[in-house]
Amino acid sequence: IWLYKHPRAAVPRLQAQARAAGVDQSRLVFAPPCSPKIEHLKRVTLADLCLDTLVYNGHTTGSDMLWAGVPLLTTPGQT
C-alpha cells in the first residue's frame, strides 16, 4: 500500500494497525510530498490502482490518477 507520509504521526499508527491486522509493515510504502506538480504526476503513473475512500474522497488526487491512466476504485455510500 502506497501512502502519503503526512502527518508524520500517522506513520507509526498505520504501521501498528497493519501489524495488528497481520500485514507485514514492509508492504506499507510512505511517500514524501513531491514538488513540482509534474513530478507528482510522473510518480503516480507507478501505481497499479487508486483506492478512493469514504467519507473523504480523492477529489484532485482522484482526478490526477485518472489523467495518469491509473484505474480508480470507489464505492457508493452515505456521507
N, C-alpha and C positions, 0 to 999 in steps of 0.2 A: 504494500500500500504506500503510495507516494503522497506525502502530506506537507503542507506549508508549515515551516518552522516559525510559527508566531501564534501566540506569545510563547516566550521561552519556557514558562512554567507548564505549558501544555505537553511538552515532550516527555518528561518523566511520568506524567499522569497517563498519557496514551500508552507508554511502554508498560506501565503497571496493569492497565486494563487488558493489554494484549497478553501479558503473562498470565493473568487470571483466567483468560479465555483459552489458554493453551497455545497461543500463537507465538512463534519464535520472534523475538524482538528484531532480529536481523531482517525480517520481512517488512519492517517499517522503515521507510526512507523519508527523512526530513530534509526538505529543500529550502534553502535560504531565499530571501527576496531576490528578484532578478531585475536588473535595470540596464539599459533602457527597454522599453516595451518590446521591441523587436527581438531581443534576447529571450524574453519570456515566451514569445510566440514560437521561436525556434525550439525552445526546450519542451513545450507541451506536445510537440509532434512525436516525442518519445513515448508518450502514454498509449496504452492499448485501449483504455476505456475510461471515461469520466463518470463518476457516480454523483448524481445530483441529489442532495439530501433534503428531507423535510426538517424543519419548518423554514429554515434559511436556505433558499435555493441559490443556485450558482450565479445567476444574473450575468455579469460581464464575463466571469470565468467560463460559464457555460457557452456563451457566445464565442469566446476565444477558442475554446476546444472545437466547436463545430466548424469554425472558419479554418482551423488547422487540420480538419479531416478526422478528428477523434470522435468516435461514437459517444453519445451522451445517454446514459440510462437514468431515467427518473421514475417517479411513482406518483400517482394521484393521491390526494389526501386533503383533509380539512386543516385549515390554518386558523 
